């Protein structure tokens, strides 16, 4: 009986963490879109391909409080990119708004932008050639000229290989930008997870305690979650969920795309990536309906007094303000509550894919153990 209760508890916790993780991802995607985080990350990555004297510099004063930071100065590469990049015919088809970077720029488009400047806007074909004179006479900044000359030397004057090396150079920079974006998103999602766990009262310690004290309700929650499992499907970086007759998908990783399919030299780049097809509000409402219809365990607060009772002892209102006994009861309950909330927040950080996998494994173990129990009952 205890073993089945533990399995049911794992199913319930995995389901709660799975749904909450999707909620956090939906909120993070909404925040990222509102502040154009992906677009700005791509912009910064392209502008910082070369740190050509554009870093801030400090004077050489002896005492740190006397040092003054120099005004930021854009280097030759940044100035050139700001003036020319978004005006390129190879970049403009990717724009949704004027002077606003797209969330992803394929390496093919970037390489064509650079090579177009070297060939002086001549049509680029599979028979086109490029020489050192073409590069040196172009309007490109000195750092890019030096890079292209190096690629030209390595490629043996083969334009196709030069383009491949240039695309690899660009992809490496985008990989670095994707790591920047991912680390920032993780920090933001941890903060959102802590805030959401407090607001929704997602307390792992309380969930474990309440669930194990009512095995029948816990078993009912596990049965409802198993019944709802066909409505949830994880496909790589995208989770598809059906709730209340409506389907929606959420990009659970929310990264910058790293690489594009460049099978043809001058063809269109193909990008395969999960795109959320619903708004944050639709996703949140759908996930809430799915949870309430399947999870069974009540989250949130019934009112202000209930929230106070969840975080503090009832004796908070009965004792003197500076009573040592009051201090002990309040501080102990508050400490346990904070531990439960932090456990939930850090567990959610493992991601919806992780908890979806745990949920499926727990359900499989439950079905196997149930079959064994049924067989042993039939034998008796």
C-alpha positions as CSV (number, residue, x, y, z in Angstrom):
1,X,0.0,0.0,0.0
2,X,2.8,2.4,0.9
3,X,4.6,1.6,-2.4
4,X,1.6,2.3,-4.5
5,X,1.0,5.6,-2.6
6,X,4.6,6.6,-3.3
7,X,4.2,5.9,-7.0
8,X,1.0,7.9,-7.0
9,X,2.8,10.7,-5.3
10,X,5.5,10.7,-7.9
11,X,2.8,10.8,-10.6
12,X,1.1,13.8,-8.9
13,X,4.4,15.7,-8.3
14,X,5.6,15.1,-11.8
15,X,2.3,16.3,-13.2
16,X,2.3,19.5,-11.1
17,X,6.0,20.2,-12.0
18,X,5.2,19.5,-15.7
19,X,2.2,21.9,-15.9
20,X,4.0,24.6,-13.8
21,X,7.1,24.3,-16.0
22,X,4.9,24.9,-19.1
23,X,3.3,27.9,-17.4
24,X,6.7,29.4,-16.6
25,X,7.8,28.8,-20.2
26,X,4.7,30.6,-21.5
27,X,5.3,33.5,-19.2
28,X,9.0,33.7,-20.2
29,X,8.2,33.6,-23.9
30,X,5.7,36.4,-23.4
31,X,8.3,38.5,-21.6
32,X,10.9,37.7,-24.2
33,X,8.6,38.7,-27.0
34,X,7.6,42.0,-25.3
35,X,11.2,43.1,-24.7
36,X,12.5,41.7,-28.0
37,X,15.1,39.6,-26.1
38,X,15.8,37.3,-29.1
39,X,16.0,40.1,-31.6
40,X,18.4,42.1,-29.4
41,X,20.6,39.1,-28.7
42,X,20.9,38.5,-32.5
43,X,21.7,42.2,-32.9
44,X,24.3,42.2,-30.2
45,X,25.9,39.0,-31.6
46,X,26.3,40.5,-35.1
47,X,27.5,43.9,-33.8
48,X,30.1,42.2,-31.6
49,X,31.5,39.9,-34.2
50,X,34.6,42.1,-33.8
51,X,35.5,44.0,-30.7
52,X,37.3,46.7,-32.6
53,X,38.0,49.3,-30.0
54,X,34.4,49.7,-29.0
55,X,34.8,48.6,-25.5
56,X,34.6,51.1,-22.7
57,X,37.9,52.1,-21.3
58,X,38.9,53.5,-17.9
59,X,41.6,56.0,-17.0
60,X,44.7,55.0,-15.1
61,X,43.9,56.8,-11.9
62,X,45.6,55.2,-8.9
63,X,42.5,55.1,-6.7
64,X,39.4,53.2,-7.9
65,X,37.0,55.9,-6.7
66,X,38.8,58.4,-8.9
67,X,38.6,56.3,-12.1
68,X,36.2,57.5,-14.7
69,X,34.7,55.3,-17.4
70,X,35.2,56.6,-20.9
71,X,32.1,57.2,-23.0
72,X,31.3,54.2,-25.2
73,X,32.6,54.5,-28.7
74,X,31.3,52.3,-31.6
75,X,34.1,50.7,-33.5
76,X,34.4,50.4,-37.3
77,X,32.5,47.1,-37.5
78,X,29.6,48.3,-35.3
79,X,29.3,51.5,-37.2
80,X,29.3,49.7,-40.5
81,X,26.7,47.2,-39.4
82,X,24.4,49.8,-38.0
83,X,24.5,51.7,-41.3
84,X,24.3,48.9,-43.8
85,X,23.2,45.6,-42.5
86,X,19.4,46.0,-42.3
87,X,19.4,47.8,-45.7
88,X,20.8,44.7,-47.5
89,X,18.4,43.0,-50.0
90,X,19.5,39.7,-48.4
91,X,18.3,40.8,-44.9
92,X,15.3,42.9,-45.6
93,X,13.0,39.9,-46.5
94,X,13.6,38.6,-43.0
95,X,12.3,41.8,-41.3
96,X,8.9,42.2,-39.9
97,X,9.4,45.8,-38.9
98,X,11.7,48.4,-40.3
99,X,15.0,48.8,-38.4
100,X,14.1,45.9,-36.1
101,X,16.3,42.8,-36.2
102,X,14.5,39.5,-36.7
103,X,14.8,36.8,-34.0
104,X,16.9,34.6,-36.4
105,X,19.1,35.4,-39.4
106,X,20.3,32.3,-41.3
107,X,24.0,32.0,-42.0
108,X,23.3,32.0,-45.7
109,X,21.8,35.5,-45.7
110,X,24.7,36.9,-43.7
111,X,27.3,35.3,-46.0
112,X,25.5,36.7,-49.0
113,X,25.4,40.2,-47.4
114,X,29.2,40.1,-47.0
115,X,30.1,38.6,-50.4
116,X,27.7,41.0,-52.1
117,X,29.9,43.9,-50.7
118,X,33.0,42.2,-52.1
119,X,31.7,41.6,-55.5
120,X,30.3,45.1,-55.8
121,X,26.7,44.0,-56.1
122,X,27.3,41.8,-59.1
123,X,25.0,38.8,-59.4
124,X,26.3,35.9,-57.3
125,X,26.2,32.6,-59.2
126,X,27.8,29.2,-58.8
127,X,30.5,30.3,-61.4
128,X,31.3,33.6,-59.6
129,X,34.9,34.0,-58.3
130,X,36.5,36.2,-55.7
131,X,40.0,37.5,-55.3
132,X,42.1,39.3,-52.8
133,X,41.7,42.5,-54.8
134,X,37.9,42.1,-54.6
135,X,38.1,41.9,-50.8
136,X,40.7,44.7,-50.3
137,X,38.8,47.1,-52.6
138,X,35.5,46.6,-50.9
139,X,33.9,48.9,-48.3
140,X,34.0,46.3,-45.6
141,X,35.8,47.1,-42.3
142,X,39.4,46.0,-41.9
143,X,38.7,43.2,-39.5
144,X,36.2,41.5,-41.9
145,X,38.6,42.0,-44.8
146,X,41.4,40.2,-42.8
147,X,39.0,37.4,-42.0
148,X,37.9,37.0,-45.6
149,X,41.4,37.0,-46.8
150,X,42.2,34.2,-44.4
151,X,39.2,32.2,-45.6
152,X,40.2,32.8,-49.2
153,X,43.7,31.5,-48.5
154,X,42.3,28.4,-46.8
155,X,39.8,27.8,-49.6
156,X,42.3,28.2,-52.4
157,X,40.2,31.0,-54.0
158,X,37.1,28.7,-54.1
159,X,34.1,31.0,-53.6
160,X,31.9,28.1,-52.4
161,X,34.4,27.1,-49.7
162,X,34.9,30.8,-48.7
163,X,31.1,31.0,-48.2
164,X,31.1,27.8,-46.2
165,X,33.9,29.1,-43.9
166,X,32.1,32.4,-43.5
167,X,28.9,30.7,-42.6
168,X,30.7,28.5,-40.1
169,X,32.3,31.7,-38.6
170,X,28.8,33.2,-38.3
171,X,27.2,30.0,-36.9
172,X,29.9,29.9,-34.2
173,X,29.0,33.5,-33.2
174,X,25.3,32.5,-33.1
175,X,26.1,29.5,-30.9
176,X,27.7,31.8,-28.5
177,X,24.7,34.2,-28.6
178,X,22.4,31.2,-28.0
179,X,24.4,30.3,-24.9
180,X,24.0,34.0,-23.7
181,X,20.3,33.9,-24.3
182,X,19.8,30.5,-22.7
183,X,21.7,31.5,-19.5
184,X,19.7,34.8,-19.2
185,X,16.5,32.9,-19.8
186,X,17.3,30.3,-17.1
187,X,18.0,33.1,-14.5
188,X,14.7,34.8,-15.4
189,X,12.8,31.5,-15.3
190,X,14.1,30.7,-11.9
191,X,12.8,34.0,-10.6
192,X,9.5,33.4,-12.3
193,X,9.4,29.9,-10.8
194,X,9.9,31.2,-7.3
195,X,7.3,33.9,-7.7
196,X,4.8,31.5,-9.2
197,X,5.3,28.9,-6.5
198,X,4.6,31.6,-3.9
199,X,1.5,32.9,-5.6
200,X,0.1,29.5,-6.4
201,X,1.2,27.9,-3.1
202,X,3.1,25.1,-4.9
203,X,4.7,23.7,-1.7
204,X,6.4,20.3,-2.2
205,X,6.5,19.6,1.6
206,X,2.7,20.3,2.0
207,X,1.8,18.4,-1.1
208,X,3.7,15.3,0.1
209,X,2.2,15.6,3.6
210,X,-1.4,16.2,2.5
211,X,-1.3,13.5,-0.3
212,X,0.1,10.8,2.0
213,X,-2.5,11.6,4.6
214,X,-5.3,10.9,2.1
215,X,-4.3,7.8,0.0
216,X,-7.7,7.5,-1.7
217,X,-7.7,11.1,-3.0
218,X,-4.1,10.6,-4.1
219,X,-5.1,7.4,-6.0
220,X,-8.0,9.3,-7.6
221,X,-5.6,12.1,-8.7
222,X,-3.2,9.5,-10.3
223,X,-6.1,7.9,-12.2
224,X,-7.2,11.3,-13.6
225,X,-3.7,12.2,-14.6
226,X,-3.3,8.9,-16.4
227,X,-6.6,9.5,-18.2
228,X,-5.4,12.9,-19.3
229,X,-2.0,11.7,-20.5
230,X,-3.1,11.1,-24.1
231,X,-3.8,14.9,-24.3
232,X,-0.2,15.6,-23.7
233,X,2.6,15.0,-26.1
234,X,6.3,16.1,-26.1
235,X,8.0,16.4,-29.5
236,X,11.6,17.5,-29.1
237,X,11.5,21.2,-28.0
238,X,7.7,21.5,-28.4
239,X,5.0,20.2,-26.0
240,X,1.5,19.9,-27.5
241,X,-1.4,19.9,-25.1
242,X,-5.1,19.5,-25.6
243,X,-7.4,21.0,-23.0
244,X,-11.2,21.6,-23.0
245,X,-11.4,20.8,-26.7
246,X,-8.6,23.2,-27.7
247,X,-5.0,22.3,-28.7
248,X,-2.0,24.5,-28.3
249,X,1.8,24.1,-28.3
250,X,4.6,25.6,-26.3
251,X,8.3,25.9,-27.1
252,X,9.7,24.4,-23.9
253,X,13.3,25.4,-24.4
254,X,12.9,28.8,-26.0
255,X,16.4,29.0,-27.4
256,X,17.8,31.0,-30.3
257,X,18.1,28.5,-33.3
258,X,21.7,27.4,-33.6
259,X,22.1,26.1,-37.2
260,X,20.2,26.2,-40.4
261,X,20.0,23.7,-43.2
262,X,22.3,25.0,-46.0
263,X,22.3,22.2,-48.4
264,X,22.4,24.4,-51.5
265,X,25.0,27.1,-52.1
266,X,22.7,29.9,-53.0
267,X,19.3,28.4,-52.2
268,X,16.9,29.4,-49.5
269,X,17.9,28.4,-45.9
270,X,15.6,26.0,-44.1
271,X,15.1,26.5,-40.4
272,X,13.4,23.8,-38.3
273,X,12.2,25.1,-35.0
274,X,9.3,24.9,-32.6
275,X,7.0,27.9,-32.6
276,X,4.4,28.5,-30.0
277,X,1.1,29.0,-31.9
278,X,-0.9,30.5,-29.0
279,X,-0.7,33.5,-26.8
280,X,0.5,33.4,-23.2
281,X,-3.1,34.0,-21.9
282,X,-4.4,31.1,-24.0
283,X,-1.6,28.8,-22.8
284,X,-2.1,29.7,-19.2
285,X,-5.8,29.2,-19.2
286,X,-5.6,25.9,-21.1
287,X,-2.9,24.6,-18.7
288,X,-5.0,25.7,-15.7
289,X,-8.1,23.9,-17.0
290,X,-6.0,20.8,-17.7
291,X,-4.6,20.8,-14.2
292,X,-7.8,21.5,-12.4
293,X,-9.5,18.7,-14.4
294,X,-6.8,16.2,-13.8
295,X,-4.5,17.0,-10.9
296,X,-7.1,17.1,-8.2
297,X,-4.6,18.6,-5.6
298,X,-5.8,22.2,-4.8
299,X,-3.2,24.9,-5.4
300,X,-3.4,28.6,-4.6
301,X,-5.1,30.3,-1.6
302,X,-8.8,30.6,-0.7
303,X,-8.3,34.1,0.6
304,X,-6.0,36.4,2.6
305,X,-6.5,34.6,5.9
306,X,-5.8,31.2,4.2
307,X,-2.5,32.7,2.8
308,X,-1.5,33.9,6.3
309,X,-2.3,30.5,7.8
310,X,-0.2,28.8,5.1
311,X,2.8,30.9,5.8
312,X,2.4,31.6,9.5
313,X,1.1,29.9,12.6
314,X,-2.5,30.6,13.7
315,X,-1.0,31.7,17.1
316,X,0.3,34.8,15.2
317,X,-3.0,36.5,15.9
318,X,-3.4,35.2,19.5
319,X,0.0,36.0,21.1
320,X,1.8,39.2,22.0
321,X,3.9,40.6,19.2
322,X,7.2,40.0,20.9
323,X,6.4,36.6,22.5
324,X,9.4,34.2,22.2
325,X,6.9,31.3,21.7
326,X,5.3,33.2,18.8
327,X,8.7,33.8,17.3
328,X,9.5,30.2,17.4
329,X,6.2,29.0,15.9
330,X,6.2,31.6,13.1
331,X,9.9,31.2,12.2
332,X,9.7,27.4,12.1
333,X,6.6,27.3,9.9
334,X,7.9,30.1,7.7
335,X,11.2,28.2,7.3
336,X,9.5,24.9,6.4
337,X,7.2,26.8,3.9
338,X,10.2,28.5,2.3
339,X,12.0,25.1,2.0
340,X,8.9,23.6,0.3
341,X,8.5,26.5,-2.1
342,X,12.2,26.5,-3.0
343,X,12.1,22.7,-3.6
344,X,9.2,23.2,-6.0
345,X,11.0,26.1,-7.8
346,X,14.2,24.2,-8.3
347,X,12.4,21.0,-9.3
348,X,10.5,23.0,-12.0
349,X,13.8,24.2,-13.4
350,X,14.5,20.7,-14.6
351,X,12.1,21.4,-17.3
352,X,8.8,20.0,-18.7
353,X,10.5,17.4,-20.9
354,X,12.2,15.9,-17.8
355,X,9.0,15.7,-15.8
356,X,7.0,14.4,-18.7
357,X,9.5,11.6,-18.9
358,X,9.4,10.9,-15.2
359,X,5.6,11.0,-15.4
360,X,5.5,8.3,-18.1
361,X,8.0,6.1,-16.3
362,X,6.0,6.4,-13.0
363,X,2.8,5.5,-14.8
364,X,4.5,2.4,-16.4
365,X,5.8,1.3,-13.0
366,X,2.3,1.7,-11.6
367,X,0.7,-0.3,-14.3
368,X,3.2,-3.1,-13.9
369,X,2.8,-3.2,-10.1
370,X,-1.0,-3.1,-10.5
371,X,-0.9,-6.1,-12.8
372,X,1.3,-8.0,-10.3
373,X,-1.2,-7.2,-7.5
374,X,-4.1,-8.4,-9.7
375,X,-2.4,-11.6,-10.6
376,X,-1.5,-12.4,-7.0
377,X,-5.1,-11.7,-6.0
378,X,-6.4,-14.1,-8.7
379,X,-4.1,-16.8,-7.5
380,X,-5.4,-16.6,-4.0
